[in-house]
């Protein structure tokens, strides 16, 4: 793939280049992103990263369009139901968003169970994004991506709620200094390094050292309800979809809560009414929630590729009932460390503009 921004691309992405800089846009332009499974969250994320101007998108999904896909899947049409594969129905609509992006699709989800094939596929991309799948599969794909030094995201929705996770290995990004003296002042961008944890480690995170006030802010009842749905999906092959799952889901949520050593003073158990909400609705897709989760996912993918702003670290949990989103740092260091810009040849500058 060409490494230089063409004249047509410079014109199309002019506003973004002014915002992020040419170097950041070029990094996105030269990136290949792999998206596995095409449902509502992936649809929203794909829209955002394609419009932003990544270089190549590969989408893999083996399912045929179903009536329930129309709700959150705006790439699909009524006439696609039971007649077209999701990726085949979506491809022309994805391509129409940005003809400068190369779009490839595949129906072969067997890559998820064949390690050699998976490694070969991941070797040719820069970032892997896995959506709406179980924990065991996500951990396996994350491990494969780590083995090859590739950035990894996974995300999924459970009714009105959902999660986004990222493992960016050892990630470097630049950001303007936190304080500049006055309007028009110019300074070199500061370089930061953040070490991310793999999914398997993040899921073992202990909340023991988290203060009571911090624990309240992080909303553990939401976090562990969503993680319980994800574990239920792993055990049963599908998220909970009826009230009959309430008892088991509650047991999973409270087991995870105790295992994580969440402060009893703040949360002794996940409220029963929260579990009763999730159990019959977690298997459904809601377009507004998919838009929030997919928007967060797409935005963060662009940050990771452009290395221009700090991506999230490392879990995002969204509660659609209250419209609250929480970023929880799980099994990671508390904050990114500053790196000498000279060590990476950073020469970009930041200028302060004051706007009334």
N, C-alpha and C positions, 0 to 999 in steps of 0.2 A: 504494500500500500504506500502511496506517495506520502512524503513527510511534510511537504510544503502546502500552505494555504493557497488555493487558487484565487484568481481575481473574482470569479463568481461567488466563491465561499466568503471572501472578504466582504463583498457587498451584502450577502445574505445575513452574515453574522456580525454586521457592523456594530450593532448596539451591544452585543455580548462582548465583543472585542474591546469596546470602550470601557465596559464594566470590569471584565476579568483580565484583560490583556491578551495580546497575540499569543504568547507562549502557552497560556492556559487553554485557549481555544484550539491551538495546534495539538496539544496533548489529547484533547477530546476527539479531535478530527482523526487522529492516528490510532484510536482505541477500537478494539473489537470486543463487544459485550455479548455474552451468552446468557439467554433467558430460558429457563426450563420450566415448563407448564404455563399455559396461557389462560388465566382467569382474570377476575376483576382487578386485583391489585397489580398484576403484571401489565395489564392493559394500560392502566394509568401511568405506570412507570415508563413503559415503552414510549408512550406519547411524548412524555417530557424529555427523555434522553435523545429521541430521534429529532425533535424540534430543535434541541440544543446543538445538534451537529456532531454526534459520534461518527466514527468512520464506517463501522460495519456492525450489524445486528444479526445474531443467529437465534432463532426461536425454535424450541422443540416441544411438541405436544402431540399426543396420539389420539386425543378424543375428538369425537364428532360433535358439532354444535347442537346443544340441547335447548329447550325452551327457557330453562333457568339461566342460561348464559346471556340471554338478551338483556337482562336487568342491569348488570354491571359491565357487560362486554360491548362497548360502543363500536367495536370493529365488526360486529356481527349483525346480520339482517334476518328478518323472518324467513326469507326464502333459503337461508343457509341451514335451517334446522333439519337435522337428520339426513342432510344431503352432502354437506361439506365438512372436512376436518377443520378444527378451529384455526390452525395455522394457515391453511389454504384460503379460508374465508377472510382472515385478517390481513394477509400479506399485501394485497393491493391498497388497502386503506392505510396501512403503515407506510408504504412507499409513497403514497400521495402526500403525506405530511411533510416529507423532505426527500425529493428525488436524488439529492446528493449523497444520501446514506445507502450503502449496500445492504439489502435485506435478504437473508437466506432462511429457509424454514425446513424442518424435518419432522417426520412422524415417528421416529425411532427412539422411544423412551427406554429401550433396553439398555441404553448407555448407563442408566442408573444402577443396573445390577451387574454389569460387566466392567470390572476395574480397569482392564487393559484398554478397552474402548473409551471409557470415561477419561482416563489419563491422556489418551491420544487427542481426544476432543478438546480438553481443557488446555493442553499444551499450545494450541493455536489461538487462544484468546487472551485478553488482558484482565477480564473481570467476569466472574460467574455469579449469576443471580438465580436462585432457586425459590419458587413460590408455591404456597399451598401444598406442602407435602409433610410427611411425618418427621419426627425428630431423628430417628435412626437413619433415614435417607439423607437428611440435612447434615448430620455429623459425618457420614461417609463421604459426601461430596465435598464438604469443608476440608476434611483430611486430605482428599485428593488434590484440592486446590492448593492447600498448604505445601504439600509435597513438591509442587511445581512452582511455588512462589507466586501464586495468583490471588488477587483480591476476591473476597467472597461476601455475598449478601444472601440472606434468606428472609422471607416475609410471608405472612398469611393473615387471612381474616377469619374471625369466628363470630358470625352475626354482625352486630354493630361494633365489635371490638377487634383487636388484632395486634400484631407485633411486627417489628423489623429488627433484624440482627445483622451486624457486620463484623467481619474479621479481615482487617487490612494489613495483617502481618506487622512489619515495622514501617509505619507510614510517616512520610515527611510532607509537610505543607508549609506554605509561607503565608504570613498575615502582616498587615500594617502594625507598626508599634502601637502599644496601647495608649500612649500619650505623646502628642507632638506639641511643640510650644505654641504655635500660632498659625493662623490661616496662611496658606502658601508655603509653609515649612515643608522641606523635603527630607526624607530619610529612607535608608535601605529597608526593605522588607525583612522582617524577622523570620528565621527558619525554626520550625518545631518538629520534634520527633515523638511519635506515640507508638507504644508497643501494644498490640491487640492480643486478645486471648482467643483460642479456638472455641467453637461452640460447646464441645464436650466439657471443657473447663469452665466456661461461663455458666453452664447449667448446674455446676457444683458450687457456685458462689455462696459464701457464708455472709450473712448480714450481722453477725455477732458484734462486729466493731462499729456498726452504723449507729449513730446516736438516735435517741428517741425522736428528736425533732426532725432529723434527716429522714428517718423511717416514715414518719407521717407524710412528709412531702412526696416520697416515692410511691405512696399508695400501694402497700403490699397486697391488699385485698384484690386489686385489679391485676397486679403482676401474677399472683399465684392462681387466680381464676383462669387467666389466659394460658399460663404454663400447664395447668391441669387439663385444659381442652387439648393442648398440643400433645401431652402424654397419652390422653385418651385416644386421640387420633392414631398415635403410634401403636397402641395395643389393639385397636379395633379396625384400623384401616380407613376410618372415616371419623369426622368430628361427631360429638353427641348431637342427636337430632330429635330426642323426645324426652318427656319428663321422667321416663323410666330410667334414665341415665343419671338422675340427680344424686342418688345415694353414692354411686361409684365415683362420680365426679367430685362430690364433696370430700370423699375419703382421700382421693388423689391430691386435691388442693391442700387439705390440712396436713397430709403427710409431707408434702413438699415444703409447706410453711414451717413445720417443726424441724425438718432436716436442715433448712437454711438458717435456723436459729434466729428467727425474727423476734425482736423484743416483745415479750408477752404483754408488757405494759401498753404497747401500741396496738397489737393485733394478736389476740389469742386464737382466733379461728376466722376463716373466711365466712362472712355472713351467709346464712342459708338462703336468704332472698337473692343474693348475687348468683349463687349456684343454680337456683331455680330459674333465673333468667337465662343463664347460659345453656342449660341442658336441652331445651327444645329449639333453640335458635342458632346454635353455634355452626351448624352445617349450612346455614343460609348465607347468601351474599347480599349486601346492601350497598347500593351504588355510592351514597355519600361517604360511607366508611372506607370503601375501596379507594375513593378519590383521595381521602386523607392519607391513608397508608401508602398508596401508590405514589402520591405526591411527595411524601417524605422519603420514600425509597428512591424515586427518580432524582430528587434534589441531592440526596446524599451520594448517589453513584457519581453524579457530575462533580461534586466536591472531591471525591476520592480520585477521579481521573484527572481533574484539572490541578489538584494539589494547591489550590489557591485560598481555601478556607478550611477550618477544622471540620472534618466529618464528625458524626455522632460517635459516642463511645459508651456502650456498644450495643445496647438494647433500647428500643423504643416500644413502649406499650401504650395503646390507645383504648380509652374507655368511651365508647360511643354513647352510652347512656348519659354521661355527664359532659361529654365532649372535652375530656381532659387527656392530654398526652404527657407521658413521663419518660425521660431518658434515664436509664439506670446503668451505671458503670459496674459490670459484673466480672469479677476475677481479673481486673485491670488495675494498673497503677492509678493513683489519684488524679494526676494531671500530666499533660505533655511536657517534655523537657525542651528547653531552647538549645538549638544547635548552631554553631558558628556558620553563618551564611557562606563564608569563603570555602568551607569544606565541600560545598556542593556547587560552587560557582554561581551563586545567586547574585545578580547584578541589578535586578529590578528595583525601582524606587516607588515610594508612596508619597502623595501630595495631599495635604489637608485642605478641604474646601468647606467653608462654613455657609450653610443655607438658612436664610431667615424663614 
